[in-house]
Amino acid sequence: MSRRLTCAAIALVLFLAPSASQAGYRWDLNKMTKTGRIYHTSAWDAELIWHATFFDDAFREVFKKQHRKIKHLDPIDAERFEMEQGQRHGEGWDFFVSMYTKDEYKDFSTYEDSFWRIELKTGDGEVVKPMLVEKLQITPYERKMFPYLDRWSRGYRVTFPKVPLGNEIELTIMSVVGASTVKWNIR
């Protein structure tokens, strides 16, 4: 009887192992992702729905592991990806930002005439402007890595200078239609 129970337990663990790995990534992703919204008050229409995932040190490691897993990378490509991520991490603080907006509100960049502007506020109160706002092509890969994307979302990589963050950070996106702020407590 105990042999059957042992075999059943091993089979269950082997069956659940792949989903546990995905669940682990999802848990970390959910922990590092915040959602903000701006609604038109009279029409109850969404002006902006956005998600921001902060790539701190721990999440970047989880992200790299998930990337290697779903891309089925050979050792050379995995090493190349590790080097690229290490370089990105050294250059600045990365966020993956998805946005749903009305078509006339879709311009988001670092240019002065961008409809949307974004800024990072550190725990010490320092307000930092982004170095890079890069629009990304949404492919099945991005949908797998960031499952909160929907068919109306646009994705961006937003990079801020590498400044000391303190204990809490705020990311604020703003325009003439309003502002929305999300916060993270830093470990």
C-alpha positions in Angstrom: 0.0 0.0 0.0 2.8 2.5 0.9 4.6 1.6 -2.3 1.4 2.6 -4.3 1.2 5.9 -2.3 4.9 6.6 -3.0 4.4 6.0 -6.7 1.3 8.1 -6.8 3.1 11.0 -5.0 6.1 10.8 -7.4 3.7 10.8 -10.4 1.8 13.8 -9.0 5.1 15.8 -8.4 6.3 15.0 -11.9 3.0 16.0 -13.3 2.8 19.3 -11.4 6.5 20.3 -11.8 6.2 22.2 -15.1 3.1 24.1 -13.9 4.8 24.9 -10.6 7.7 26.5 -12.5 5.2 28.6 -14.5 3.3 29.4 -11.3 6.6 30.5 -9.6 7.3 32.9 -12.5 3.7 34.2 -12.4 3.9 34.8 -8.6 7.1 36.9 -9.0 5.6 38.7 -12.1 2.5 39.6 -10.1 4.5 40.8 -7.2 6.6 43.1 -9.4 3.7 44.3 -11.6 1.4 47.2 -10.7 -1.7 48.5 -12.5 -3.0 52.0 -12.9 -6.0 53.6 -14.5 -7.4 56.9 -15.6 -11.2 57.1 -16.3 -13.2 59.8 -17.9 -15.5 60.8 -15.0 -18.6 61.7 -16.9 -18.7 58.8 -19.4 -16.9 56.2 -17.2 -14.7 55.5 -20.2 -11.1 54.3 -19.8 -8.6 57.0 -20.9 -5.7 54.8 -19.8 -5.2 51.3 -18.4 -1.6 50.5 -17.8 0.6 47.8 -16.2 4.2 48.3 -15.2 6.6 45.5 -14.3 9.7 46.6 -12.4 12.9 44.6 -13.2 14.7 44.7 -9.8 17.6 42.4 -9.3 15.5 39.4 -8.1 12.9 39.7 -10.8 15.5 40.0 -13.6 16.9 36.7 -12.4 13.5 35.0 -12.5 12.8 36.6 -15.9 16.1 35.3 -17.3 15.3 31.8 -16.1 11.8 31.9 -17.6 13.2 33.3 -20.9 15.8 30.5 -21.2 13.0 27.9 -20.4 10.4 29.0 -23.0 12.9 29.9 -25.7 14.7 26.5 -25.3 18.1 28.2 -25.5 21.3 26.3 -26.2 24.2 27.2 -23.9 25.8 29.7 -26.3 22.5 31.6 -26.8 21.7 31.4 -23.1 25.2 32.9 -22.3 24.6 35.7 -24.9 21.2 36.5 -23.3 22.8 36.6 -19.8 25.4 39.1 -21.0 22.7 41.3 -22.7 20.6 41.3 -19.5 23.7 42.0 -17.3 24.5 45.0 -19.6 20.9 46.3 -19.5 20.8 46.0 -15.7 24.1 48.0 -15.4 22.8 50.8 -17.6 19.5 51.6 -15.8 16.3 50.6 -14.1 14.0 48.8 -16.6 10.2 48.6 -16.6 8.0 46.8 -19.0 4.9 49.0 -19.5 1.8 48.0 -21.3 -0.8 50.6 -22.1 -4.4 50.6 -23.4 -5.5 54.1 -24.6 -7.8 55.6 -27.1 -6.1 56.0 -30.5 -5.8 59.7 -30.2 -3.9 59.3 -26.9 -1.4 56.7 -28.1 1.8 58.8 -28.4 4.3 57.7 -25.7 8.0 58.5 -26.0 10.8 60.6 -24.5 10.1 63.5 -26.9 8.8 66.8 -25.5 5.6 66.6 -27.6 4.7 63.1 -26.4 1.1 62.8 -25.2 2.1 60.7 -22.2 5.0 61.5 -19.9 6.4 59.1 -17.3 8.6 59.7 -14.3 10.2 57.7 -11.5 10.2 59.1 -7.9 12.7 57.5 -5.6 12.3 56.9 -1.8 14.4 60.1 -1.2 12.0 62.2 -3.3 14.2 62.5 -6.4 12.2 62.7 -9.6 13.9 61.0 -12.6 13.0 61.2 -16.3 13.5 58.2 -18.5 16.5 57.7 -20.7 14.6 55.4 -23.1 11.0 54.7 -24.0 11.1 52.0 -26.7 7.9 50.6 -28.3 8.0 46.9 -28.6 6.4 44.5 -31.0 3.9 42.4 -29.2 4.5 38.7 -30.2 3.4 35.4 -28.6 6.7 35.7 -26.6 5.6 38.9 -24.9 2.1 37.5 -24.3 3.7 34.5 -22.6 6.1 36.6 -20.5 3.5 39.3 -19.6 0.1 37.6 -19.6 -1.7 40.8 -18.7 -1.3 42.0 -22.3 -4.5 42.0 -24.3 -5.1 42.6 -28.0 -5.5 46.3 -27.4 -2.3 46.8 -25.4 0.9 48.4 -26.6 4.1 47.4 -24.9 7.1 49.6 -24.1 10.5 49.1 -22.4 11.1 52.2 -20.2 14.6 52.7 -18.8 15.6 55.2 -16.1 19.1 56.1 -15.1 20.7 53.9 -12.4 20.0 56.1 -9.3 19.7 54.9 -5.7 16.0 54.0 -5.2 15.6 54.0 -1.5 12.9 51.9 0.2 10.0 52.8 -2.1 9.5 54.0 -5.6 6.6 55.5 -7.5 6.1 55.5 -11.3 3.7 58.1 -12.6 2.3 58.4 -16.1 0.6 61.7 -16.9 -1.0 63.8 -19.7 -3.7 66.4 -20.1 -6.3 63.7 -19.4 -4.9 63.0 -15.9 -2.2 61.2 -14.0 -1.8 57.7 -12.5 0.8 56.6 -10.0 1.8 53.1 -8.9 4.2 52.2 -6.0 6.6 49.5 -5.1 8.2 48.8 -1.7 11.9 47.9 -2.4 13.4 44.9 -0.6 
